Structure formats: C-alpha cells, structure tokens
Amino acid sequence: MLERILWIAKESRPFIECDSYVGPDRRHKNEGPPDGVPRRRDDLPPEVGDAQEPNLSQDQVDGLFSTRKVTL
C-alpha cells in the first residue's frame, strides 16, 4: 500500500474541478489506438461538403437522448 501512496504522490496529474467530480484527472493513460490499428484514418475524404439535409431542432436532439421503453 505504501508503494501505491508513493506512486500517487510522485505522479503529476492535472486536478479537475467540475459539477460532478473534484480530484485528479482519471484519464491518466494515453496509450493511443490498439496494436494493428492505424493511427490516422485515411479512408475518409478530405472534404466534408455541404449539408444535404437541414439541421435537427433542439427537440429532435433531446429526443435522441431521452430514455425509451422497448419490447424485445
């Protein structure tokens, strides 16, 4: 346990303060993509282009995140 306490004391992680959490940044590992996965996607076109449909309204966006009861 002492080794863990010493490791925590030596590591310098940013301190986060927000509405739901206060403490050290829990995202302490940045290992990148898994082995065998390319680091950048090259299968997407470089240009996005113009929108094909109008933007969603705020009610439509909220509906995407609302909980729904489903029957399987």
C-alpha positions, 0 to 999 in steps of 0.5 A: 500500500505504501508503494501505491501512496508513493506512486500517487504522490510522485505522479503529476496529474492535472486536478479537475474541478467540475459539477460532478467530480473534484480530484485528479484527472482519471484519464491518466493513460494515453496509450493511443489506438490498439496494436494493428490499428492505424493511427490516422484514418485515411479512408475518409475524404478530405472534404466534408461538403455541404449539408444535404439535409437541414439541421435537427431542432433542439427537440429532435436532439433531446429526443435522441437522448431521452430514455425509451421503453422497448419490447424485445 
